Amino acid sequence: MVPLEIFPLPRPLDRFGTAFPSALADLYANAYAPRRGVVLDPLAHPWSAADAAERADRRGVARSREPLGEWARRAIALAPAGDEILAALDRVGESALVGTPHRVAMRELYGSTCATCRGPVIVEAFLWERDAPTPTKKAFRCGICAREGRALLIEAVTEDDEQSSQRLEQRGMAYWQFVERFGPDPNAQALGESTAALYTPRNLTALVATLRAVETAVSASPARDVLLLCVLEVLISGSRLNTLAGRGAPLRVEKGRARRSHASQSREVNVWLEFDRTVRELVAWLAQHPSPARARSATLALDTGDADLVLCQAPVEDALGGWSAVAAVALLGIRGTKPTVVLGPGRGLLSAWIKRAHLAVGEKVRESALDFREPLEIVRDVTLKREADRDDPNLKRHVRVYTIYGREAVFTDDDDVVLGDLAGMGPAPAASSSPPSPFPPPDPAHTP
């Protein structure tokens, strides 16, 4: 029996899954992988099996079907010192895209008054009934009459609060700025519009303004990546999927459109306040738990067949759902990678890729490929590698050897035209069996 010790992850890292037990990684790595061997994690995210392999003195390589988890792991691996991240957060708060510092604009957006002392307060969350036109209650801390702001008060909203919630247009500028991130494709725009409809106008305005402030106030750097990762938390918790008992449910996407949950109530959290708290909590946690990930492993062109061990933790539930695709577009600007390679039966398609790649012995190239050799076609990243040349006895000539998926070998001539493969495909003169009977001439009149 191996004792498993799992430590909790902070926001937003817990959105991706739980930390992989280091004792379990040690057990499998010592049994199946040599020291400094390669351990492939095909379901990577921060503190997943790839990171546990690094702690076990193996080279953990992170891969994922979704780009968000792999990017998040790399962002944490390259995270700078906490002071640098907090300095970047301050620059975001002081940025003035609309003439007012962002932090001040957010205070005005969520500002209200305490019903007891009539003092100004910042609302932490508004409570909504499902189809109500305005919120019904508000949660806040009052520094005057509620234990110096330590106690959370919940009161009914005032008439001013109702008017404030209706001041912004349902499809205002923030709505179209959010949808614009999904690009001109009509299907992508439909997903963007249905996702934008999951937010109140106030929260969508705060989300888009905060995201733009991060992108403009902080130059491209590891610190900005950490801040963008923290925007993921408010992207989810700031939506109407945030019920009273949770922090936001997985997003359900049906027929290319985001679907709202059936919960009768939802929480409209203060987007800026939650973002600020998430950044500070993550910085404090990383100071005590530095990431064992190595960013260099994410750049290796690797397929399953190249690894000494494949290790991952199958998720019990998908905590993100469609949020993974939405965040890849809204935060990372990934609108879907179009395949640059087509794999199918026959030699011509593969010859075109091999000729274009023009690899030397030992070199690799990894591209997005549409593989329709199976009954259900699939788009995925595929590695093409040139192995050592050889003299093939069946083809009776010197050939170049290439592998795809790390295991399927094909042979080409010196001009990179495919001649055959290990499955038996080859030119007719090299076949040992008699050729099949030719097809009869076409007979359209008597063909059923």
C-alpha positions as CSV (number, residue, x, y, z in Angstrom):
1,M,0.0,0.0,0.0
2,V,1.4,3.4,-1.1
3,P,0.4,6.3,1.1
4,L,-1.0,9.1,-1.1
5,E,-0.5,12.7,0.0
6,I,-2.4,15.2,-2.1
7,F,-2.2,18.9,-1.2
8,P,-4.9,21.3,-2.3
9,L,-4.3,23.7,-5.2
10,P,-5.2,27.4,-5.0
11,R,-7.4,29.3,-7.4
12,P,-7.4,29.1,-10.4
13,L,-5.1,26.0,-10.6
14,D,-7.8,23.8,-8.9
15,R,-10.0,24.4,-12.0
16,F,-7.8,22.0,-14.0
17,G,-7.8,19.1,-11.5
18,T,-6.0,17.8,-8.4
19,A,-2.3,17.5,-7.8
20,F,-0.8,14.2,-8.9
21,P,0.4,12.3,-5.8
22,S,4.2,12.4,-5.7
23,A,4.5,9.0,-4.0
24,L,2.6,7.4,-6.9
25,A,4.8,9.0,-9.4
26,D,7.9,7.8,-7.5
27,L,6.5,4.3,-7.6
28,Y,5.8,4.1,-11.3
29,A,8.9,6.1,-12.3
30,N,11.3,3.8,-10.3
31,A,9.6,0.7,-11.8
32,Y,9.4,1.7,-15.5
33,A,11.6,4.7,-16.3
34,P,15.4,5.2,-15.9
35,R,16.8,8.1,-14.1
36,R,16.3,11.3,-16.2
37,G,14.0,9.2,-18.5
38,V,11.1,10.8,-20.3
39,V,7.7,10.6,-18.7
40,L,4.8,11.8,-21.0
41,D,1.7,13.2,-19.5
42,P,-1.0,13.4,-22.1
43,L,-3.5,15.2,-19.8
44,A,-1.2,17.9,-18.5
45,H,-2.0,20.8,-16.3
46,P,-0.2,22.5,-13.3
47,W,0.9,19.9,-10.8
48,S,-0.2,17.0,-12.9
49,A,1.8,13.8,-13.6
50,A,4.4,15.7,-15.6
51,D,5.3,17.8,-12.5
52,A,5.3,14.8,-10.2
53,A,7.7,13.1,-12.6
54,E,10.1,16.1,-12.4
55,R,10.1,15.7,-8.6
56,A,11.0,12.0,-9.1
57,D,14.1,13.0,-11.1
58,R,12.6,12.3,-14.5
59,R,11.9,14.6,-17.4
60,G,8.2,15.3,-17.4
61,V,6.8,16.3,-20.8
62,A,3.4,17.9,-20.8
63,R,0.9,17.3,-23.6
64,S,-2.9,18.0,-23.6
65,R,-5.8,17.8,-26.1
66,E,-6.7,21.3,-25.0
67,P,-4.0,24.1,-25.2
68,L,-5.2,25.7,-22.0
69,G,-3.9,23.1,-19.5
70,E,-0.5,22.9,-21.2
71,W,-0.2,26.7,-21.4
72,A,-1.2,27.0,-17.7
73,R,1.5,24.6,-16.7
74,R,4.1,26.5,-18.7
75,A,2.9,29.8,-17.2
76,I,3.4,28.5,-13.7
77,A,6.7,27.0,-14.5
78,L,8.0,30.4,-15.8
79,A,6.2,32.5,-13.1
80,P,8.5,35.3,-11.8
81,A,9.0,36.4,-8.3
82,G,5.9,37.4,-6.4
83,D,6.9,41.1,-6.1
84,E,7.1,41.3,-9.9
85,I,3.6,39.8,-10.3
86,L,2.1,42.1,-7.7
87,A,3.9,45.1,-9.4
88,A,2.2,44.1,-12.7
89,L,-1.1,43.8,-10.8
90,D,-0.7,47.4,-9.6
91,R,0.0,48.6,-13.2
92,V,-3.3,47.0,-14.2
93,G,-5.1,48.7,-11.4
94,E,-3.6,52.1,-12.4
95,S,-4.1,51.7,-16.1
96,A,-6.5,54.3,-17.6
97,L,-8.0,53.1,-20.9
98,V,-11.1,55.3,-20.5
99,G,-9.5,58.2,-18.6
100,T,-10.1,56.8,-15.1
101,P,-7.8,54.4,-13.3
102,H,-9.1,50.9,-13.7
103,R,-9.3,50.2,-10.0
104,V,-11.4,53.4,-9.5
105,A,-13.7,52.5,-12.3
106,M,-14.3,49.1,-10.8
107,R,-15.1,50.6,-7.4
108,E,-17.7,52.9,-9.1
109,L,-19.2,49.9,-11.0
110,Y,-19.8,47.9,-7.9
111,G,-20.4,50.8,-5.5
112,S,-23.4,51.0,-3.2
113,T,-24.4,52.2,0.3
114,C,-24.9,50.5,3.7
115,A,-28.6,50.5,4.7
116,T,-27.6,50.8,8.4
117,C,-25.2,53.7,8.4
118,R,-25.7,55.0,4.8
119,G,-21.9,54.9,4.3
120,P,-20.4,54.0,0.9
121,V,-19.5,50.3,0.4
122,I,-18.1,48.1,-2.4
123,V,-20.4,45.2,-3.1
124,E,-18.7,41.8,-3.2
125,A,-21.7,40.0,-4.8
126,F,-25.2,40.6,-6.0
127,L,-27.7,37.8,-5.7
128,W,-30.1,37.2,-8.6
129,E,-33.2,35.1,-9.1
130,R,-33.0,33.3,-12.4
131,D,-35.2,35.5,-14.7
132,A,-35.4,38.6,-12.5
133,P,-34.6,41.9,-14.3
134,T,-32.6,43.2,-11.3
135,P,-30.7,41.6,-8.4
136,T,-32.6,41.0,-5.1
137,K,-29.8,41.1,-2.5
138,K,-26.2,42.3,-2.1
139,A,-23.3,41.1,0.0
140,F,-20.7,43.6,1.3
141,R,-18.5,44.6,4.2
142,C,-19.0,47.9,5.9
143,G,-16.0,49.5,7.6
144,I,-18.2,51.7,9.8
145,C,-20.8,49.5,11.4
146,A,-19.8,45.9,10.7
147,R,-16.7,45.1,12.8
148,E,-14.4,47.3,10.8
149,G,-15.2,45.5,7.6
150,R,-14.5,42.0,8.9
151,A,-18.1,40.8,8.8
152,L,-19.9,40.1,5.6
153,L,-23.4,41.6,5.5
154,I,-26.3,40.6,3.2
155,E,-29.1,43.0,2.7
156,A,-31.8,43.7,0.1
157,V,-30.9,45.9,-2.8
158,T,-32.0,49.5,-2.9
159,E,-33.7,51.4,-5.7
160,D,-30.4,52.9,-6.6
161,D,-28.9,49.4,-6.9
162,E,-31.6,48.3,-9.2
163,Q,-31.1,51.3,-11.4
164,S,-27.3,50.7,-11.4
165,S,-27.8,47.2,-12.7
166,Q,-29.9,48.4,-15.6
167,R,-27.6,51.3,-16.5
168,L,-25.5,49.3,-18.9
169,E,-26.9,47.9,-22.2
170,Q,-27.3,44.2,-22.6
171,R,-25.5,44.3,-25.9
172,G,-23.2,47.2,-25.3
173,M,-19.6,47.8,-26.3
174,A,-18.2,45.2,-23.9
175,Y,-20.5,42.6,-25.4
176,W,-19.2,43.1,-28.9
177,Q,-15.6,43.5,-27.8
178,F,-15.9,40.0,-26.2
179,V,-17.6,38.5,-29.3
180,E,-14.9,40.1,-31.5
181,R,-12.3,37.9,-29.9
182,F,-13.9,34.8,-31.5
183,G,-13.1,36.0,-35.0
184,P,-15.2,36.3,-38.2
185,D,-16.3,32.7,-38.5
186,P,-20.1,32.5,-38.0
187,N,-19.9,29.4,-35.9
188,A,-17.2,30.9,-33.6
189,Q,-19.2,34.1,-33.3
190,A,-22.3,32.1,-32.3
191,L,-20.3,30.5,-29.5
192,G,-19.0,34.0,-28.5
193,E,-22.5,35.5,-28.4
194,S,-24.0,32.7,-26.4
195,T,-21.1,32.8,-24.0
196,A,-21.4,36.6,-23.6
197,A,-25.1,36.2,-22.8
198,L,-24.1,34.2,-19.7
199,Y,-22.9,37.4,-17.9
200,T,-24.8,40.4,-16.6
201,P,-23.9,43.6,-18.4
202,R,-22.0,44.9,-15.3
203,N,-19.9,41.7,-15.0
204,L,-19.2,41.5,-18.8
205,T,-18.1,45.1,-18.7
206,A,-15.7,44.4,-15.8
207,L,-14.4,41.2,-17.3
208,V,-13.6,42.8,-20.7
209,A,-12.1,45.9,-19.1
210,T,-9.9,43.9,-16.8
211,L,-8.7,41.7,-19.6
212,R,-7.9,44.7,-21.8
213,A,-6.1,46.4,-18.9
214,V,-3.9,43.3,-18.4
215,E,-3.1,43.1,-22.1
216,T,-2.3,46.8,-22.5
217,A,-0.7,47.7,-19.1
218,V,1.6,44.7,-18.9
219,S,3.9,43.8,-21.9
220,A,4.2,40.2,-23.0
221,S,6.1,38.5,-20.2
222,P,5.7,35.6,-17.7
223,A,4.1,38.1,-15.3
224,R,1.4,38.8,-17.8
225,D,0.8,35.1,-18.4
226,V,0.2,34.6,-14.6
227,L,-2.3,37.5,-14.6
228,L,-4.1,36.1,-17.7
229,L,-4.2,32.7,-15.9
230,C,-6.0,34.5,-13.0
231,V,-8.5,36.0,-15.4
232,L,-9.6,32.4,-16.0
233,E,-11.1,32.4,-12.4
234,V,-13.3,35.4,-13.0
235,L,-14.2,34.3,-16.5
236,I,-15.9,31.3,-14.9
237,S,-17.0,32.7,-11.5
238,G,-18.2,36.0,-13.0
239,S,-20.8,34.2,-15.2
240,R,-24.4,33.3,-14.3
241,L,-23.2,29.7,-13.9
242,N,-21.9,30.8,-10.4
243,T,-24.6,29.5,-8.1
244,L,-25.0,30.4,-4.4
245,A,-23.3,27.2,-3.4
246,G,-20.4,27.1,-5.8
247,R,-17.8,29.0,-7.8
248,G,-19.1,28.4,-11.3
249,A,-20.1,25.2,-13.0
250,P,-18.6,23.5,-16.1
251,L,-19.8,25.1,-19.3
252,R,-22.1,23.0,-21.4
253,V,-21.8,23.6,-25.2
254,E,-24.4,22.1,-27.4
255,K,-24.6,22.6,-31.2
256,G,-21.8,25.2,-31.0
257,R,-23.6,27.3,-28.4
258,A,-23.0,27.8,-24.7
259,R,-25.9,26.7,-22.5
260,R,-27.1,28.3,-19.2
261,S,-27.6,26.0,-16.2
262,H,-31.0,25.4,-14.7
263,A,-30.1,26.9,-11.3
264,S,-32.8,29.1,-9.8
265,Q,-30.4,31.6,-8.4
266,S,-26.9,32.9,-9.2
267,R,-24.2,35.2,-7.8
268,E,-22.9,38.2,-9.6
269,V,-19.5,38.5,-8.0
270,N,-17.3,41.6,-8.1
271,V,-15.0,40.7,-11.0
272,W,-12.1,43.0,-10.0
273,L,-12.2,42.1,-6.4
274,E,-12.2,38.3,-7.2
275,F,-9.4,38.9,-9.7
276,D,-7.3,40.8,-7.2
277,R,-7.8,38.2,-4.5
278,T,-7.0,35.3,-6.9
279,V,-3.7,36.9,-7.9
280,R,-2.6,37.6,-4.3
281,E,-3.6,34.1,-3.1
282,L,-1.7,32.5,-6.0
283,V,1.4,34.6,-5.4
284,A,1.4,33.7,-1.7
285,W,0.9,30.0,-2.5
286,L,3.6,29.9,-5.1
287,A,6.1,31.4,-2.5
288,Q,5.5,28.2,-0.4
289,H,5.1,25.7,-3.3
290,P,7.5,26.6,-6.2
291,S,6.6,24.6,-9.4
292,P,8.8,21.7,-10.2
293,A,7.9,22.0,-13.9
294,R,10.6,22.6,-16.5
295,A,9.5,24.8,-19.4
296,R,12.0,23.2,-21.7
297,S,10.1,19.9,-21.7
298,A,7.1,21.6,-23.4
299,T,9.2,22.3,-26.5
300,L,10.2,18.7,-27.2
301,A,8.6,17.1,-30.2
302,L,7.5,13.8,-28.7
303,D,5.0,11.1,-29.4
304,T,3.8,8.3,-27.2
305,G,6.3,5.9,-28.6
306,D,9.3,8.1,-27.7
307,A,8.5,8.2,-24.0
308,D,9.9,5.7,-21.4
309,L,6.6,6.0,-19.4
310,V,3.2,7.4,-20.0
311,L,1.7,8.6,-16.8
312,C,-1.5,10.6,-16.2
313,Q,-4.5,11.0,-13.9
314,A,-7.8,10.3,-15.6
315,P,-10.2,13.1,-14.4
316,V,-13.2,11.9,-12.5
317,E,-15.1,14.9,-13.8
318,D,-14.4,17.8,-16.2
319,A,-14.4,20.9,-14.0
320,L,-14.0,23.2,-17.0
321,G,-16.1,21.7,-19.7
322,G,-16.6,24.2,-22.5
323,W,-14.7,26.9,-20.5
324,S,-11.5,25.4,-21.8
325,A,-12.3,26.3,-25.4
326,V,-13.8,29.7,-24.5
327,A,-10.7,30.6,-22.4
328,A,-8.3,29.5,-25.2
329,V,-10.0,32.1,-27.5
330,A,-10.7,34.9,-25.0
331,L,-7.4,34.7,-23.1
332,L,-4.9,33.1,-25.4
333,G,-6.3,34.3,-28.8
334,I,-6.4,30.7,-30.1
335,R,-9.2,30.5,-32.6
336,G,-8.7,26.9,-33.6
337,T,-5.6,25.5,-35.5
338,K,-6.3,24.6,-39.1
339,P,-4.5,21.3,-40.1
340,T,-1.6,21.8,-42.4
341,V,-1.2,18.1,-43.1
342,V,-3.6,15.5,-44.5
343,L,-3.0,11.8,-43.7
344,G,-4.9,9.2,-45.7
345,P,-4.5,5.9,-47.6
346,G,-2.0,5.9,-50.4
347,R,1.4,7.4,-50.9
348,G,0.8,10.8,-52.4
349,L,-0.5,12.7,-49.4
350,L,2.4,11.6,-47.1
351,S,5.0,12.2,-49.9
352,A,3.8,15.9,-50.1
353,W,4.4,16.4,-46.3
354,I,7.8,14.6,-46.4
355,K,9.0,16.7,-49.3
356,R,7.9,20.0,-47.7
357,A,9.5,19.1,-44.4
358,H,12.9,18.2,-46.0
359,L,14.4,16.7,-42.8
360,A,17.9,15.6,-42.2
361,V,18.5,12.3,-40.4
362,G,17.4,12.6,-36.7
363,E,15.3,15.8,-37.3
364,K,11.6,16.1,-36.4
365,V,8.7,18.3,-37.3
366,R,5.3,18.5,-35.5
367,E,2.2,19.8,-37.2
368,S,-1.5,19.7,-37.0
369,A,-2.8,16.9,-39.2
370,L,-6.2,15.7,-40.5
371,D,-6.1,11.9,-40.3
372,F,-9.0,10.2,-42.2
373,R,-7.6,6.7,-42.4
374,E,-10.0,5.6,-39.7
375,P,-13.9,5.5,-40.1
376,L,-14.0,8.8,-38.0
377,E,-11.5,11.4,-39.1
378,I,-9.6,13.3,-36.4
379,V,-7.4,16.5,-36.2
380,R,-4.4,16.2,-33.9
381,D,-0.7,17.1,-33.7
382,V,1.5,14.5,-35.4
383,T,5.3,14.3,-35.4
384,L,7.2,13.3,-38.5
385,K,10.8,12.1,-37.8
386,R,13.5,11.0,-40.2
387,E,15.3,7.9,-39.0
388,A,18.6,6.4,-40.2
389,D,18.7,5.3,-43.8
390,R,18.8,1.5,-44.6
391,D,19.0,-1.1,-47.3
392,D,15.6,-2.7,-47.6
393,P,15.7,-6.4,-48.8
394,N,12.1,-6.4,-50.0
395,L,12.4,-3.2,-52.0
396,K,16.0,-4.2,-53.0
397,R,17.3,-0.7,-52.7
398,H,18.6,2.0,-50.4
399,V,15.7,3.9,-48.8
400,R,15.1,6.7,-46.4
401,V,13.1,5.9,-43.3
402,Y,10.5,8.2,-41.7
403,T,8.2,7.5,-38.8
404,I,4.8,9.2,-38.0
405,Y,3.1,8.9,-34.6
406,G,6.5,7.6,-33.4
407,R,5.7,4.1,-34.6
408,E,4.5,3.9,-38.2
409,A,7.5,3.7,-40.6
410,V,7.5,4.5,-44.3
411,F,10.3,4.3,-46.9
412,T,11.1,6.8,-49.6
413,D,13.6,7.2,-52.4
414,D,16.2,9.9,-52.5
415,D,13.6,12.3,-53.8
416,D,11.4,11.7,-50.7
417,V,8.7,9.9,-52.8
418,V,7.1,7.1,-50.6
419,L,8.0,3.6,-51.8
420,G,6.5,1.4,-49.1
421,D,6.0,0.8,-45.4
422,L,6.2,-1.9,-42.8
423,A,2.5,-2.9,-43.4
424,G,3.5,-4.3,-46.8
425,M,2.7,-1.4,-49.1
426,G,5.3,-1.2,-52.0
427,P,5.7,-0.9,-55.7
428,A,4.2,-3.7,-57.8
429,P,7.6,-5.1,-59.2
430,A,8.7,-5.8,-55.6
431,A,5.6,-7.8,-54.7
432,S,6.2,-11.5,-54.0
433,S,2.6,-12.5,-54.8
434,S,0.8,-12.5,-58.1
435,P,-1.1,-9.3,-58.9
436,P,-4.9,-9.2,-58.6
437,S,-7.1,-9.5,-61.6
438,P,-7.8,-6.2,-63.3
439,F,-11.1,-4.6,-63.1
440,P,-13.5,-5.3,-65.9
441,P,-14.1,-2.4,-68.4
442,P,-16.8,0.0,-67.2
443,D,-20.4,-0.9,-68.3
444,P,-22.7,2.0,-67.3
445,A,-25.7,0.5,-69.0
446,H,-25.8,-2.6,-66.9
447,T,-24.3,-1.3,-63.7
448,P,-26.9,-1.3,-60.9
